[in-house]
Amino acid sequence: MPTYTVHAPPPKDGTASAPERFLFVRDGFHGWAFILAPLWLLAHRLWLAFAIYVVVYGAIGVGLALLHVSPTVQLIVGVMIALLMGFEASSIWRWTLARRRWRTLGFVVGEDAEMAERRFYAEWAKRAGEEPVLPTTLPEQHQYSTPIRRGLPSGNDVIGLFPEPGGTR
């Protein structure tokens, strides 16, 4: 099942962000970013990422042309860059949101974006109605016992899967 990160925009005038403006970013491969990376970046208003993409892709293209690399290698490099964009599109989107001071509220799992939104808002509404309860007692700590050695240590004790000292190999 896909995982979504939930982001809240920066508050305006000191008030909390409206829940309608929360953004859910799906983690995973983005097919449209793989097929049409520049248009995907522009559609999501990732201006700086678009500029970096154009400069880096152009520099790699010019570099490959100046090195007289075969068209097959140029195609392979282009496909690898497209794959990188497809896999890293959500990370680039989250990076841009963090630069714009959006807060990450959490993660939610859902079959699709609508199910993820329902799960997030249901849990968010449930938590908004109750105050956080501090535990009155600390949770029980696990007590680990020390290992018990049976018998006295001998001079032939070896740790691991090594042969005995002085033995044949």
Buried (B, 14 or more C-beta within 10 A) or exposed (E): EBBBBBBBBEEEEEEEBEBEEBBBBBBEEBEBBBEBBEEBBEEBEBEEBBEEBEEEBEEBBEEBEEEEEEEEEBEEBBEEBBEEBBBBBBEBBBBBBEEEEBBEBEEBEBEEEEBBBEBBBEEBEEEEEEEEEEEEEEEEEEEEEEEEEEEEEEEEEEEEEEEEEEEEE
